[in-house]
Amino acid sequence: MISGIHSALSGLTAIQKKIESNANNVANINTDGYKKTRVTLQEQETQGVEAVVQQIQTPGPMVYEHTSLGDTLVEKSNVELGEELPSMMLSRRFFQANLKTVQIQDEVLGSLLDIKS
């Protein structure tokens, strides 16, 4: 029973890191040269989930911008809003599912303790 709560809590922590990564990417969508991060979820040995953060090094689009030195080629952010928003919506659902697992485990444990006493 406790292992179920532990698994769900590790899932909540991992999904939270994924949401933070998405939010950081969206916040830096207009930052020149910014490289987005991606979070992948991996199984832990103790029935849990671990979040692994990687920076994606693909170059962003190159555009000419007018500066004091004239027209200069500038690399923009490699973040695509069309990828980030669906990922955030999925992460939200994953978070809700893990939270519901914790709530159900709590109710079952409470009922078990009520029966025992």
C-alpha positions in Angstrom: 0.0 0.0 0.0 2.8 2.4 1.0 4.7 1.5 -2.2 1.7 2.6 -4.3 1.8 6.0 -2.6 5.6 6.1 -3.1 5.2 5.3 -6.8 2.5 7.9 -7.3 4.5 10.6 -5.4 7.6 9.9 -7.5 5.3 10.3 -10.6 4.0 13.6 -9.3 7.5 14.9 -8.8 8.7 13.7 -12.2 5.6 15.3 -13.9 6.2 18.5 -12.0 9.7 18.7 -13.4 8.3 18.1 -16.9 5.8 20.9 -16.4 8.5 23.3 -15.1 10.6 22.5 -18.2 7.7 23.2 -20.5 7.0 26.5 -18.7 10.6 27.5 -18.9 10.7 26.8 -22.6 7.5 28.8 -23.3 8.9 31.7 -21.2 12.1 31.8 -23.3 10.4 31.4 -26.7 11.5 34.8 -27.8 15.0 34.6 -26.3 17.7 34.7 -29.0 19.8 31.5 -29.0 17.8 29.8 -26.3 18.0 25.9 -26.5 14.9 24.1 -25.2 15.0 21.3 -22.6 13.1 18.0 -22.8 12.3 15.8 -19.8 12.0 12.1 -20.3 10.6 9.8 -17.7 12.5 6.6 -16.7 11.7 3.8 -14.4 13.5 3.7 -11.0 14.5 0.5 -9.3 12.3 1.2 -6.3 9.0 1.2 -8.3 9.1 4.9 -9.1 9.7 7.3 -11.9 12.7 9.5 -12.5 12.8 12.7 -14.6 15.8 13.2 -16.8 16.4 16.7 -18.3 18.2 17.1 -21.6 19.0 20.2 -23.5 18.1 19.9 -27.2 20.9 21.4 -29.2 19.2 21.7 -32.6 19.7 25.2 -33.9 16.8 27.6 -34.0 15.8 29.5 -37.1 18.3 32.1 -38.4 16.9 35.6 -39.2 18.4 38.9 -40.2 18.0 41.7 -37.7 19.0 45.3 -38.0 21.5 46.3 -35.3 23.9 49.2 -34.9 26.4 47.1 -37.0 23.9 46.7 -39.8 22.0 43.6 -40.7 23.2 40.7 -38.7 22.2 37.0 -38.8 20.8 36.0 -35.4 19.8 32.5 -34.2 16.4 32.5 -32.6 15.1 30.1 -30.0 14.5 26.5 -31.0 11.2 26.3 -29.0 8.1 25.5 -30.9 4.8 26.5 -29.2 3.0 23.8 -31.2 5.1 21.2 -29.3 5.0 22.8 -25.9 1.3 23.3 -25.4 0.2 19.7 -26.2 3.0 18.5 -24.0 1.8 20.7 -21.1 -1.8 19.4 -21.6 -0.6 15.8 -21.4 1.5 16.6 -18.4 -1.5 18.1 -16.6 -3.5 14.9 -17.2 -0.6 12.7 -16.0 -0.4 14.8 -12.9 -4.1 14.5 -12.2 -3.9 10.7 -12.7 -1.0 10.4 -10.2 -2.8 12.7 -7.7 -6.0 10.5 -8.0 -3.8 7.4 -7.2 -2.5 9.1 -4.1 -6.1 10.0 -3.0 -7.4 6.5 -3.6 -4.5 5.0 -1.7 -5.2 7.4 1.2 -8.9 6.4 1.3 -8.1 2.7 1.2 -5.5 3.1 4.0 -8.0 5.2 6.0 -10.7 2.5 5.5 -8.3 -0.2 6.5 -7.4 1.6 9.7 -11.1 2.2 10.5 -11.7 -1.6 10.2 -8.7 -2.4 12.3 -9.7 -0.2 15.2 
